[in-house]
Amino acid sequence: YAQVEFVENWCKSIRARVSDELNAGYPIPGFKLVEGKQGNRSWGIESEAEAMLKSFKLKQDQMYAKKIISPTQAEKLIKKDNPRRWAKLEPLIIRADGKPTVVPESDPRPALDVNPINDFDDISDDIFA
């Protein structure tokens, strides 16, 4: 039991190294990077969401919890009874992209293209034109 922390740190180091290698574009046999779980939903432009929720004649205590209600809370209030209103609100919702995650190649999600070369445009002709 005395070495558990050592083993955990060793495993954490291996995970970090594999992730770093895959993020740098180096293949690791049997593994790939995929997009991780998306972040929580939030209003893209809070003032627009607030104005639309007000136009739906929601009560103050329904709309605010010291700040505007979250997209999840709005969905619970509106989606079932008013799908048209929910459809108007949905474009205002944004989600953070998921952090790349290392998974076995058998995972059904598509692999991310992390070739750093692809991140740069070829501007060699533009510089001296």
DSSP file (Angstrom, degrees, kcal/mol; ACC not computed):
  #  RESIDUE AA STRUCTURE BP1 BP2  ACC     N-H-->O    O-->H-N    N-H-->O    O-->H-N    TCO  KAPPA ALPHA  PHI   PSI    X-CA   Y-CA   Z-CA
    1    1 A Y    >         0   0    0      0, 0.0     3,-1.6     0, 0.0     4,-0.4   0.000 360.0 360.0 360.0 -27.2    0.0    0.0    0.0
    2    2 A A  T 3   +     0   0    0      1,-0.3     3,-0.3     2,-0.1     4,-0.3   0.750 360.0  49.2 -63.1 -24.0    2.9    2.3    0.6
    3    3 A Q  T 3> S+     0   0    0      1,-0.2     4,-2.5     2,-0.1    -1,-0.3   0.363  79.1 100.3 -98.5   5.3    3.7    2.5   -3.1
    4    4 A V  H <> S+     0   0    0     -3,-1.6     4,-2.8     1,-0.2     5,-0.2   0.917  83.2  49.4 -58.7 -45.3    0.1    3.3   -4.3
    5    5 A E  H  > S+     0   0    0     -4,-0.4     4,-2.5    -3,-0.3    -1,-0.2   0.900 110.3  51.5 -62.2 -40.0    0.8    7.0   -4.6
    6    6 A F  H  > S+     0   0    0     -4,-0.3     4,-2.2     2,-0.2    -1,-0.2   0.933 111.9  46.3 -60.3 -46.6    4.0    6.3   -6.6
    7    7 A V  H  X S+     0   0    0     -4,-2.5     4,-2.6     2,-0.2    -2,-0.2   0.907 112.0  51.0 -64.4 -42.3    2.0    4.0   -9.0
    8    8 A E  H  X S+     0   0    0     -4,-2.8     4,-2.4     1,-0.2    -1,-0.2   0.919 111.5  47.4 -61.7 -43.7   -0.8    6.5   -9.4
    9    9 A N  H  X S+     0   0    0     -4,-2.5     4,-2.3     2,-0.2    -1,-0.2   0.882 111.1  51.8 -64.4 -38.3    1.8    9.3  -10.2
   10   10 A W  H  X S+     0   0    0     -4,-2.2     4,-2.1     2,-0.2    -2,-0.2   0.928 111.1  47.0 -63.3 -45.5    3.5    6.9  -12.7
   11   11 A C  H  X S+     0   0    0     -4,-2.6     4,-2.6     1,-0.2    -2,-0.2   0.903 111.2  51.7 -62.5 -41.6    0.1    6.2  -14.4
   12   12 A K  H  X S+     0   0    0     -4,-2.4     4,-2.4     1,-0.2    -1,-0.2   0.895 109.1  50.9 -62.0 -40.5   -0.7    9.9  -14.5
   13   13 A S  H  X S+     0   0    0     -4,-2.3     4,-2.5     2,-0.2    -1,-0.2   0.897 109.9  49.5 -63.8 -41.1    2.7   10.6  -16.1
   14   14 A I  H  X S+     0   0    0     -4,-2.1     4,-2.8     2,-0.2     5,-0.2   0.932 110.8  49.5 -64.5 -45.0    2.1    8.0  -18.8
   15   15 A R  H  X S+     0   0    0     -4,-2.6     4,-2.5     1,-0.2    -2,-0.2   0.924 112.7  47.7 -58.8 -44.5   -1.4    9.4  -19.5
   16   16 A A  H  X S+     0   0    0     -4,-2.4     4,-2.7     2,-0.2    -1,-0.2   0.907 112.3  49.0 -63.9 -42.1    0.1   12.9  -19.9
   17   17 A R  H  X S+     0   0    0     -4,-2.5     4,-2.7     2,-0.2    -2,-0.2   0.928 112.2  47.4 -64.8 -45.4    2.9   11.7  -22.1
   18   18 A V  H  X S+     0   0    0     -4,-2.8     4,-2.6     2,-0.2     5,-0.2   0.924 113.7  48.6 -61.6 -44.3    0.5    9.8  -24.4
   19   19 A S  H  X S+     0   0    0     -4,-2.5     4,-2.7    -5,-0.2    -2,-0.2   0.925 111.9  48.9 -61.5 -45.2   -1.8   12.7  -24.6
   20   20 A D  H  X S+     0   0    0     -4,-2.7     4,-1.6     2,-0.2    -2,-0.2   0.914 112.1  48.9 -60.5 -44.0    1.1   15.1  -25.3
   21   21 A E  H  <>S+     0   0    0     -4,-2.7     5,-2.5     2,-0.2     4,-0.3   0.933 113.7  45.4 -63.1 -46.6    2.5   12.8  -28.1
   22   22 A L  H ><5S+     0   0    0     -4,-2.6     3,-1.2     1,-0.2    -1,-0.2   0.894 111.8  52.4 -65.4 -39.0   -1.0   12.4  -29.7
   23   23 A N  H 3<5S+     0   0    0     -4,-2.7    -1,-0.2     1,-0.3    -2,-0.2   0.799 106.4  54.6 -65.7 -28.0   -1.6   16.2  -29.5
   24   24 A A  T 3<5S-     0   0    0     -4,-1.6    -1,-0.3    -5,-0.2    -2,-0.2   0.505 124.7-104.6 -83.1  -4.1    1.8   16.8  -31.2
   25   25 A G  T < 5S+     0   0    0     -3,-1.2    -3,-0.2    -4,-0.3    -2,-0.1   0.516  76.0 135.9  96.1   5.3    0.7   14.6  -34.1
   26   26 A Y      < -     0   0    0     -5,-2.5    -1,-0.3    -6,-0.2    -2,-0.1  -0.746  54.2-122.7 -88.8 131.1    2.7   11.5  -33.2
   27   27 A P        -     0   0    0      0, 0.0     5,-0.1     0, 0.0    -1,-0.0  -0.443  17.7-160.9 -73.8 144.7    0.8    8.2  -33.5
   28   28 A I  B >   -A   31   0A   0      3,-0.5     3,-2.4    -2,-0.1   -10,-0.0  -0.981  31.9-114.5-120.8 113.7    0.5    5.9  -30.6
   29   29 A P  T 3  S+     0   0    0      0, 0.0     3,-0.1     0, 0.0     0, 0.0  -0.218  98.4  13.2 -53.8 128.2   -0.5    2.3  -31.7
   30   30 A G  T 3  S+     0   0    0      1,-0.2    75,-1.7    74,-0.1     2,-0.3   0.385 116.1  80.5  90.3  -3.5   -3.9    1.4  -30.5
   31   31 A F  E <   +AB  28 104A   0     -3,-2.4    -3,-0.5    73,-0.3     2,-0.3  -0.927  46.9 174.4-135.9 159.2   -4.9    4.9  -29.4
   32   32 A K  E     - B   0 103A   0     71,-1.9    71,-2.2    -2,-0.3     2,-0.4  -0.952  32.3-106.3-151.9 166.6   -6.3    8.1  -30.9
   33   33 A L  E     + B   0 102A   0     -2,-0.3    79,-2.6    79,-0.3     2,-0.3  -0.840  36.3 176.1 -98.5 137.7   -7.5   11.5  -29.8
   34   34 A V  E     - B   0 101A   0     67,-2.2    67,-2.9    -2,-0.4     2,-0.3  -0.911  42.0 -85.7-131.6 163.2  -11.2   12.3  -30.0
   35   35 A E        -     0   0    0     75,-0.4    64,-0.2    -2,-0.3     3,-0.1  -0.537  49.8-137.0 -69.9 130.7  -13.2   15.4  -28.9
   36   36 A G        -     0   0    0     63,-0.5    62,-0.4    -2,-0.3    -1,-0.1  -0.014  42.0 -51.6 -77.5-173.8  -14.1   15.1  -25.2
   37   37 A K        -     0   0    0     62,-0.1    62,-0.5     1,-0.1    -1,-0.2  -0.341  64.6-111.5 -62.2 136.4  -17.3   15.9  -23.5
   38   38 A Q        -     0   0    0     60,-0.2    59,-0.2    -3,-0.1    -1,-0.1  -0.280  34.1-106.9 -67.4 156.0  -18.7   19.3  -24.3
   39   39 A G        -     0   0    0     57,-2.3    -1,-0.1     1,-0.2    59,-0.1  -0.118  49.5 -68.4 -73.7 177.1  -18.8   21.9  -21.6
   40   40 A N        -     0   0    0      1,-0.1    56,-0.6    55,-0.1    -1,-0.2  -0.297  56.5-103.1 -65.4 151.2  -21.9   23.2  -19.9
   41   41 A R  E     +C   95   0B   0     54,-0.1     2,-0.3    -3,-0.1    31,-0.2  -0.486  46.5 168.3 -74.7 146.4  -24.4   25.2  -21.8
   42   42 A S  E     -C   94   0B   0     52,-1.9    52,-2.7    -2,-0.2     2,-0.4  -0.960  42.4 -86.8-149.5 165.2  -24.5   28.9  -21.4
   43   43 A W  E     -C   93   0B   0     -2,-0.3     3,-0.4    50,-0.2    50,-0.2  -0.626  27.0-151.7 -77.5 130.3  -26.1   31.9  -23.1
   44   44 A G  S    S+     0   0    0     48,-3.8     2,-0.5    -2,-0.4    -1,-0.2   0.957  94.9  16.3 -64.2 -51.5  -24.0   33.3  -25.9
   45   45 A I  S >> S-     0   0    0     47,-0.4     4,-1.8     1,-0.1     3,-0.7  -0.902  75.9-166.4-124.4  99.4  -25.3   36.8  -25.5
   46   46 A E  H 3> S+     0   0    0     -2,-0.5     4,-2.7    -3,-0.4     5,-0.2   0.835  84.7  57.5 -58.8 -37.6  -27.0   36.9  -22.1
   47   47 A S  H 3> S+     0   0    0      1,-0.2     4,-2.2     2,-0.2    -1,-0.3   0.873 107.1  48.8 -64.5 -36.0  -28.8   40.2  -22.8
   48   48 A E  H <> S+     0   0    0     -3,-0.7     4,-2.3     2,-0.2    -1,-0.2   0.912 112.5  47.7 -67.9 -42.2  -30.5   38.7  -25.8
   49   49 A A  H  X S+     0   0    0     -4,-1.8     4,-2.7     2,-0.2    -2,-0.2   0.908 111.8  50.7 -64.1 -41.5  -31.6   35.6  -23.9
   50   50 A E  H  X S+     0   0    0     -4,-2.7     4,-2.3     2,-0.2    -2,-0.2   0.921 110.2  49.3 -62.3 -44.6  -32.9   37.8  -21.0
   51   51 A A  H  X S+     0   0    0     -4,-2.2     4,-2.0     2,-0.2    -1,-0.2   0.903 112.8  47.3 -62.0 -41.9  -34.9   40.0  -23.5
   52   52 A M  H  X S+     0   0    0     -4,-2.3     4,-1.0     2,-0.2    -2,-0.2   0.915 110.8  50.7 -68.3 -41.7  -36.4   36.9  -25.1
   53   53 A L  H  <>S+     0   0    0     -4,-2.7     5,-1.2     1,-0.2     3,-0.5   0.890 109.7  51.7 -62.1 -38.1  -37.3   35.3  -21.7
   54   54 A K  H ><5S+     0   0    0     -4,-2.3     3,-2.0     1,-0.2    -1,-0.2   0.898 104.7  56.1 -63.0 -40.0  -38.9   38.6  -20.7
   55   55 A S  H 3<5S+     0   0    0     -4,-2.0    -1,-0.2     1,-0.3    -2,-0.2   0.733  98.8  61.7 -65.7 -20.5  -41.0   38.6  -23.9
   56   56 A F  T 3<5S-     0   0    0     -4,-1.0    -1,-0.3    -3,-0.5    -2,-0.2   0.421 112.9-123.0 -82.7   1.3  -42.3   35.1  -22.9
   57   57 A K  T < 5 +     0   0    0     -3,-2.0    -3,-0.2     1,-0.2     2,-0.2   0.845  47.6 171.4  60.3  37.6  -43.8   36.8  -19.8
   58   58 A L      < -     0   0    0     -5,-1.2    -1,-0.2     1,-0.1     2,-0.1  -0.494  38.2-104.7 -73.0 148.6  -41.9   34.6  -17.3
   59   59 A K    >>  -     0   0    0     -2,-0.2     4,-2.2     1,-0.1     3,-0.8  -0.387  27.8-114.4 -70.7 153.0  -42.1   35.6  -13.7
   60   60 A Q  H 3> S+     0   0    0      1,-0.3     4,-2.3     2,-0.2    -1,-0.1   0.897 116.9  51.2 -56.0 -43.4  -39.1   37.3  -12.1
   61   61 A D  H 34 S+     0   0    0      1,-0.2    -1,-0.3     2,-0.2    -3,-0.0   0.736 111.2  49.1 -71.9 -19.7  -38.5   34.4   -9.8
   62   62 A Q  H <4 S+     0   0    0     -3,-0.8    -1,-0.2     1,-0.1    -2,-0.2   0.841 116.2  42.3 -79.1 -35.7  -38.7   31.9  -12.7
   63   63 A M  H  < S+     0   0    0     -4,-2.2     6,-2.3     1,-0.1     2,-0.4   0.771 112.9  50.8 -85.2 -27.6  -36.3   33.9  -14.8
   64   64 A Y  B  <  +D   68   0C   0     -4,-2.3     4,-0.2     4,-0.2    -1,-0.1  -0.907  37.2 174.6-121.4 140.7  -33.6   34.9  -12.3
   65   65 A A  S    S-     0   0    0      2,-3.2    -4,-0.1    -2,-0.4     3,-0.1  -0.602  95.4 -58.6-130.1  67.7  -31.6   33.1   -9.7
   66   66 A K  S    S+     0   0    0     -2,-0.0     2,-0.3     3,-0.0    -2,-0.1   0.190 138.8  31.1  66.9 -14.8  -29.6   36.2   -8.8
   67   67 A K  S    S-     0   0    0     -4,-0.0    -2,-3.2     3,-0.0     3,-0.1  -0.930 116.0 -58.4-152.3 172.8  -28.7   36.1  -12.5
   68   68 A I  B     -D   64   0C   0     -2,-0.3    -4,-0.2    -4,-0.2    -5,-0.1  -0.210  66.0 -99.2 -57.3 144.3  -30.5   34.9  -15.6
   69   69 A I        -     0   0    0     -6,-2.3    -1,-0.1     1,-0.1    -6,-0.1  -0.225  41.8-104.8 -63.9 156.2  -31.5   31.3  -15.6
   70   70 A S     >  -     0   0    0      1,-0.1     4,-2.6    -3,-0.1     5,-0.2  -0.308  28.9-106.0 -76.8 163.2  -29.3   28.8  -17.3
   71   71 A P  H  > S+     0   0    0      0, 0.0     4,-2.4     0, 0.0     5,-0.1   0.873 122.7  54.2 -56.2 -36.8  -30.2   27.2  -20.7
   72   72 A T  H  > S+     0   0    0    -31,-0.2     4,-1.9     2,-0.2     5,-0.1   0.916 109.5  46.4 -64.9 -42.5  -30.9   23.9  -18.8
   73   73 A Q  H  > S+     0   0    0      2,-0.2     4,-1.7     1,-0.2    -1,-0.2   0.902 112.5  50.3 -66.0 -40.7  -33.3   25.7  -16.5
   74   74 A A  H  X S+     0   0    0     -4,-2.6     4,-2.6     1,-0.2     5,-0.5   0.891 107.8  54.3 -63.4 -39.0  -35.0   27.5  -19.4
   75   75 A E  H  X>S+     0   0    0     -4,-2.4     4,-1.5     1,-0.2     5,-0.6   0.920 107.4  49.7 -60.7 -44.1  -35.4   24.2  -21.2
   76   76 A K  H  <5S+     0   0    0     -4,-1.9    -1,-0.2     1,-0.2    -2,-0.2   0.858 116.9  42.3 -63.6 -35.2  -37.2   22.7  -18.2
   77   77 A L  H  <5S+     0   0    0     -4,-1.7     4,-0.2    -5,-0.1    -2,-0.2   0.852 130.8  17.3 -77.7 -35.9  -39.5   25.7  -18.1
   78   78 A I  H  X5S+     0   0    0     -4,-2.6     4,-3.2    -5,-0.1     8,-0.2   0.830 102.7  73.5-111.8 -40.8  -40.2   26.2  -21.8
   79   79 A K  T  <5S+     0   0    0     -4,-1.5     7,-0.1    -5,-0.5    -3,-0.1   0.863 100.0  43.5 -56.1 -48.8  -39.4   23.2  -24.0
   80   80 A K  T  4<S+     0   0    0     -5,-0.6    -1,-0.2    -4,-0.2    -2,-0.1   0.934 125.9  30.3 -65.9 -47.4  -42.3   20.8  -23.2
   81   81 A D  T  4 S+     0   0    0      1,-0.2    -2,-0.2    -4,-0.2    -1,-0.2   0.764 133.1  28.9 -84.9 -26.7  -45.1   23.4  -23.1
   82   82 A N     X  +     0   0    0     -4,-3.2     4,-2.2     1,-0.1     3,-0.4  -0.563  60.0 165.5-136.0  70.7  -43.8   25.8  -25.7
   83   83 A P  H  > S+     0   0    0      0, 0.0     4,-2.2     0, 0.0    -1,-0.1   0.810  79.6  57.0 -59.8 -29.5  -41.6   24.1  -28.3
   84   84 A R  H  > S+     0   0    0      2,-0.2     4,-1.4     1,-0.2     5,-0.1   0.917 108.1  46.3 -67.8 -41.5  -41.7   27.1  -30.6
   85   85 A R  H  > S+     0   0    0     -3,-0.4     4,-1.7     1,-0.2     3,-0.3   0.912 111.5  52.3 -65.1 -41.1  -40.4   29.4  -27.9
   86   86 A W  H  X S+     0   0    0     -4,-2.2     4,-2.3    -8,-0.2    -2,-0.2   0.902 105.2  55.4 -61.2 -40.3  -37.7   26.9  -27.1
   87   87 A A  H  < S+     0   0    0     -4,-2.2    -1,-0.2     1,-0.2    -2,-0.2   0.839 107.1  50.8 -61.7 -32.8  -36.7   26.8  -30.8
   88   88 A K  H  < S+     0   0    0     -4,-1.4    -1,-0.2    -3,-0.3    -2,-0.2   0.845 112.9  45.8 -71.7 -33.8  -36.2   30.6  -30.7
   89   89 A L  H >< S+     0   0    0     -4,-1.7     3,-2.2     1,-0.2     4,-0.3   0.833  94.6  76.5 -78.2 -32.8  -34.0   30.3  -27.6
   90   90 A E  G >< S+     0   0    0     -4,-2.3     3,-1.9     1,-0.3    -1,-0.2   0.831  86.6  59.1 -52.9 -40.8  -31.8   27.4  -28.8
   91   91 A P  G 3  S+     0   0    0      0, 0.0    -1,-0.3     0, 0.0    -2,-0.1   0.720  99.6  60.6 -63.7 -16.0  -29.7   29.5  -31.2
   92   92 A L  G <  S+     0   0    0     -3,-2.2   -48,-3.8    -4,-0.2   -47,-0.4   0.527  86.8  95.1 -85.0  -5.4  -28.6   31.7  -28.3
   93   93 A I  E <   -C   43   0B   0     -3,-1.9     2,-0.3    -4,-0.3   -50,-0.2  -0.707  53.0-175.2 -92.9 135.3  -27.0   28.7  -26.5
   94   94 A I  E     -C   42   0B   0    -52,-2.7   -52,-1.9    -2,-0.4     2,-0.4  -0.870   7.8-159.2-122.7 159.4  -23.3   28.0  -26.8
   95   95 A R  E     -C   41   0B   0     -2,-0.3   -54,-0.1   -54,-0.2     2,-0.1  -0.999  22.9-117.3-137.8 140.2  -21.2   25.2  -25.5
   96   96 A A        -     0   0    0    -56,-0.6   -57,-2.3    -2,-0.4     2,-0.0  -0.478  40.8-103.6 -70.3 146.1  -17.4   25.0  -24.9
   97   97 A D        -     0   0    0    -59,-0.2     2,-0.1    -2,-0.1    -1,-0.1  -0.365  40.8-103.0 -66.8 151.0  -15.6   22.4  -27.1
   98   98 A G        -     0   0    0    -62,-0.4   -60,-0.2   -60,-0.1   -62,-0.2  -0.471  34.2-108.3 -74.7 147.4  -14.6   19.2  -25.3
   99   99 A K        -     0   0    0    -62,-0.5   -63,-0.5   -64,-0.2   -62,-0.1  -0.556  47.1 -93.6 -72.0 136.7  -11.0   18.8  -24.3
  100  100 A P        -     0   0    0      0, 0.0     2,-0.4     0, 0.0   -65,-0.2  -0.245  47.5-159.8 -54.1 139.0   -9.2   16.1  -26.5
  101  101 A T  E     -B   34   0A   0    -67,-2.9   -67,-2.2    -3,-0.1     2,-0.5  -0.966  16.0-126.6-127.6 138.0   -9.4   12.7  -24.9
  102  102 A V  E     +B   33   0A   0     -2,-0.4   -69,-0.2   -69,-0.2   -83,-0.1  -0.731  40.4 162.7 -84.8 127.7   -7.3    9.6  -25.5
  103  103 A V  E     -B   32   0A   0    -71,-2.2   -71,-1.9    -2,-0.5    -2,-0.0  -0.924  44.0 -84.8-138.1 162.3   -9.4    6.5  -26.2
  104  104 A P  E >   -B   31   0A   0      0, 0.0     3,-2.1     0, 0.0   -73,-0.3  -0.331  43.0-112.5 -63.3 153.1   -8.8    3.1  -27.8
  105  105 A E  T 3  S+     0   0    0    -75,-1.7   -74,-0.1     1,-0.3     6,-0.1   0.734 114.2  69.7 -60.5 -21.4   -8.9    3.0  -31.6
  106  106 A S  T 3  S+     0   0    0    -76,-0.3    -1,-0.3     2,-0.0   -75,-0.1   0.606  71.1 114.1 -73.5 -10.5  -12.1    0.9  -31.3
  107  107 A D    <   -     0   0    0     -3,-2.1    -4,-0.1     1,-0.1     0, 0.0  -0.392  69.9-135.3 -61.2 135.8  -14.0    4.0  -30.0
  108  108 A P  S    S+     0   0    0      0, 0.0    -1,-0.1     0, 0.0     3,-0.1   0.657  73.3 101.4 -72.8 -14.9  -16.7    5.0  -32.6
  109  109 A R  S    S-     0   0    0      1,-0.1     2,-0.1   -74,-0.0    -2,-0.0  -0.380  83.5-101.6 -70.0 148.3  -15.9    8.7  -32.5
  110  110 A P        -     0   0    0      0, 0.0   -75,-0.4     0, 0.0     2,-0.1  -0.407  37.9-109.6 -70.1 145.5  -13.8   10.1  -35.3
  111  111 A A        -     0   0    0    -77,-0.1   -77,-0.2    -2,-0.1     2,-0.2  -0.436  32.3-114.9 -71.2 146.6  -10.1   10.8  -34.6
  112  112 A L        -     0   0    0    -79,-2.6     2,-0.9    -2,-0.1   -79,-0.3  -0.575  19.2-126.1 -79.3 145.7   -9.0   14.5  -34.3
  113  113 A D        +     0   0    0     -2,-0.2    -1,-0.0     1,-0.1    -2,-0.0  -0.836  40.0 163.4 -91.6 105.7   -6.6   15.8  -37.0
  114  114 A V        +     0   0    0     -2,-0.9    -1,-0.1   -92,-0.1   -88,-0.1   0.071  16.0 140.9-114.2  23.9   -3.8   17.2  -34.8
  115  115 A N    >   -     0   0    0      1,-0.2     3,-1.7   -90,-0.1     4,-0.4  -0.564  44.1-151.1 -68.1 110.9   -1.1   17.5  -37.4
  116  116 A P  G >  S+     0   0    0      0, 0.0     3,-1.3     0, 0.0     4,-0.2   0.769  91.9  67.7 -58.0 -25.9    0.5   20.8  -36.4
  117  117 A I  G >  S+     0   0    0      1,-0.3     3,-1.4     2,-0.2    -2,-0.1   0.863  93.0  59.6 -60.8 -34.7    1.6   21.4  -40.0
  118  118 A N  G <  S+     0   0    0     -3,-1.7    -1,-0.3     1,-0.3    -3,-0.0   0.648  91.4  70.0 -69.4 -14.5   -2.1   21.8  -40.9
  119  119 A D  G <  S+     0   0    0     -3,-1.3     2,-0.4    -4,-0.4    -1,-0.3   0.543  91.8  68.9 -80.6  -6.4   -2.4   24.7  -38.5
  120  120 A F  S <  S-     0   0    0     -3,-1.4     2,-0.3    -4,-0.2     0, 0.0  -0.929  74.6-136.8-119.0 137.3   -0.3   27.0  -40.7
  121  121 A D        -     0   0    0     -2,-0.4     2,-1.0     1,-0.0    -2,-0.0  -0.629  27.8-113.8 -84.7 147.6   -1.1   28.4  -44.1
  122  122 A D        +     0   0    0     -2,-0.3     3,-0.2     1,-0.2     4,-0.1  -0.736  47.9 159.0 -81.5 107.4    1.5   28.4  -46.8
  123  123 A I     >  +     0   0    0     -2,-1.0     4,-1.6     1,-0.1     3,-0.5   0.165  32.6 116.4-113.8  16.0    2.2   32.1  -47.3
  124  124 A S  H  > S+     0   0    0      1,-0.3     4,-0.8     2,-0.2    -1,-0.1   0.848  79.8  46.0 -57.5 -36.7    5.6   31.7  -48.9
  125  125 A D  H  4 S+     0   0    0      1,-0.2    -1,-0.3    -3,-0.2     4,-0.2   0.807 109.5  56.0 -75.1 -28.4    4.5   33.2  -52.2
  126  126 A D  H >4 S+     0   0    0     -3,-0.5     3,-0.6     1,-0.2    -2,-0.2   0.806  97.3  62.6 -74.0 -30.1    2.7   36.1  -50.5
  127  127 A I  H 3< S+     0   0    0     -4,-1.6    -1,-0.2     1,-0.2    -2,-0.2   0.913 114.7  28.2 -65.5 -44.1    5.7   37.3  -48.5
  128  128 A F  T 3<        0   0    0     -4,-0.8    -1,-0.2     1,-0.2    -2,-0.2   0.221 360.0 360.0-105.6  15.4    7.9   38.3  -51.5
  129  129 A A    <         0   0    0     -3,-0.6    -1,-0.2    -4,-0.2    -2,-0.1   0.489 360.0 360.0 -76.1 360.0    5.2   39.1  -54.0
